[in-house]
């Protein structure tokens, strides 16, 4: 922690340290606070100068625990400054600023699975982050695409965002499942993607809360091999690999 001194210069005073004198001003402003009635941190020891000196304090931390992330749960760092986290209702720009962990419509607040938030319905929450699903299907019969071609990198079972990027970059075919999500602009957001295998199964578990699902099959973005990819039956919740040229439902999600 650092102390600092602040000062300004008034070169023309109407008198000495009087109890009635006020500072002169080039434009004859009136009603200024008398500089002789000063706070203990104000100093007029230098002729023609009024200085404000803040109290200085310092501390020394040497243990690893003083610096490890997450040690202090009621603080966050912004611009190199440690700040106290904000209670609900206070303006924010990110969930890391908030005691509740979420910044909702510019103010700290709580979130729960099923809440409408950032373009869709929240269906998963963990540590200030989560997953949001569209409340309607983007397609009822989209192919996964590029049958016979292995898409490098599109094999994650947990990261549909990266899978979608890899599919779009590796498969030029139009109107395929991942590309439909990548091209989607809805609710003011353009970072939608096709859920990975595990994300899709989590979405299945919250299908009643999110709403709008059929009992048919939905594509995931997780590839099995050059000919097949993972999909899930939203009637029974079972997952299986299916040929990429088959047309199934697409439900796009995004992360926050």
N, C-alpha and C positions, 0 to 999 in steps of 0.2 A: 504494500500500500504506500502511496506517495502523497506528500503534502504539497500544496501549491499556494503561491501568493498572487493576489490580484490587485492592481493599482490603476489609478487614473490621475490625470493632472488637471488641476484647476489653478490657473496662473493669476487670477484676479479675485481676491477675497475682499469682502467689504470691511473686514476688521480682523482682530485677533481672535483668540478662543473665547469669544463672548457668548453669553447665554441668549442673546437676542439677535446677533448678527447672522445674516444669511449670505450665501454665495452670490456674487454678481454673475450675470449671464449676458452674453453679447446681444441677445434679443430680449433682454429684460424679462426673462421668465420669473415668476413669483411663486411663493409657496413651497420652496425647497426645504427639505429637512435641515435643521440647523446642524452644521457639522460638529459643533462643540458637544452636542448631545449624542455621543457616539457609543457604539457597542464596544465591548472590551477587546474585540479583535480588530477594530479600526484604529489607525494610527495617523496623527498629523505631525509627527516629529520632524519630518522634512518640510521646510517652508514651501508653501505652494503645492503640496502634494498630500492626497488622502489615500492611504493604503489599507487594504483588507487582507489580513493574513489568516489562513485557515489553520486549525489545529492539526498538528502532524502526528501520525501514529505509524508504527511499523510492526511487522511480525516476521518471524523466521520459521519456515516449515522444512523439515529435513526427512521425514518418514515417507516411504513410498505410498502409504495409505492416504497421505495428504493430497496426493496428486492423481491417484487412480480414478478413472471415470466411474461415476456412479456412487462415489463415497458420500457425497452430499446430495440427498434426494430433493432438497428444496431450493436448489440453485441451478442456474444455467449460465453459459458463457456466450456473450455477444460482443463482437468487436474487441475481443481481448479483455472485456470487463466481466467479472462475476456478478450476476444479478439474482435477486430472489425470484422464484417462480410466482406467477400471478394467479390469483383466485378466479373462480368463474365470474364471467361478466366483464372482465377487464380486456381491453383491446390487445390483439396479438397478431402476429404474422405467421407463427409456426407453433405446432403442438409442444415443442421443446420448451417454450416459454411458460407453459401452463401447469399448474399443480395437478389438474385432472388429466393432462397429457394430450389434449386435443384443442385445436384452434378451429372453431366452427363459425363460419360467416364472419370472420374478423374478430371474434371474441372467445376467450377461454370458456370451455364448456365440457360436459361429459358426453360420451357417445356410447351406444349400445347396439348390439347386433339387431338388425331390423330397422334402424334409423335411416331416414332419407338423408343423404349426404353426398355432396360433390358429384352429382349427376346420376346417382342410382341408390341402391340399398346396400347398407353395410352387412356383410355376411361373415366377416372374420375380423377379430381384434386381437392385438398382442403388442404390449409395450409402447403404446402411442402410435402404432402403425396398424394397417388393416387392409382388407380387400372389399371392393365395391362391385356389385354386379348391375348390369342393365336390368330393367324390369320387364323387358320384352326381348324376344329373339331377333337376331339380326338376319337370320336366314333359316329356312326350313329344309333346304336341300342342297347345301354347298358341299362340294368335294374338298377333301384335304389338299389334294393337288400333287402334281409331279410324281405320278405313279412310275416306279422303276428308277427313281433318282433318290439317292441318299442326301439328305440336307445336313451338312456339317453343323454341329452344335445344337440341333433341335431335339435333344434327347433328355433334357432336364425334366424331372417329375415334379419339381417345385417352383420353377421360374418360367412362367408362361410369357412374361415380357421379353426375356432374352430369346426364348424359343421363337416367338413371333417375329422378332427382328431377323433371326437367322433364316426363317422360312421365307420371309419377304425378299431377303437378299439372295436366297438360293433357288427360289422358284418364281419364274417370271409369269406364270399363268395367272390370268385375271380372275377375279370373283371367287377365289378360293377362301376357305374358312379363315385362316390367319390374316390374309390380306383384307378381308371384309372388316375385321376388327381394327387392323392397323389404319385403315382409311376412314374409320368412323369418327365423326365429330358429333358429340351429344352432351347436353347439359353443361356446355361451356368447356368441355375437355376433349382432347384429341389423343390422349395416351392410353387408349383402350387396347386390349390384347386378348388373344385366345388363351384360356386358362390351361396350365399344365395339368398332367394326369392327377396329381394329388389335390391341386386347387379345384379341379372340376369335381372331385369326390367330396370335398368340403362344401362346395356349392350345392351338390345334391342333398347333403345333410340339412341345408337351410332353405331348401326349395320352397317350402310352405311360407316362410317368412319373406323371401324375395318375391315370389309369385310369378305367374305368367308362363310356367313351364308346361310342356306336354309330357306324356309318358313314353316318349320316343327316345331315340339315341342322339347324343350330343358329342361333337368332336372335342378332343383335347388337342393341345399343340405338341404333345410328346410323340415323337416318331419312334417306331419299333425297328423298322429297316426300310429298305428302298421301296417296298411295296405296301407296307402297312403302318398304321399309327393307332394310338390308344383312343378309345371312345368309351362312353358310359351310357348304360340304359337307365333313364330317369324314371322307370317304373319300379325296378327292383334294386337299382344301385350297383349292379355288377359291371365290371370293366373288362374289356376285351380288345384285342387288336383286330382291325378291319382294313380291308383294301382301301387305299387312298382315293380310288376313283368313285367310291360310293358317296351318295348325297345324304347328309344328315343335318341335324339342327346345329345352330351356332348361337352361343350366348357369350357376349363379350364382357370382360371385367377390367378393372384398373386397380392400382395400388395407391395408398397414401401413407 
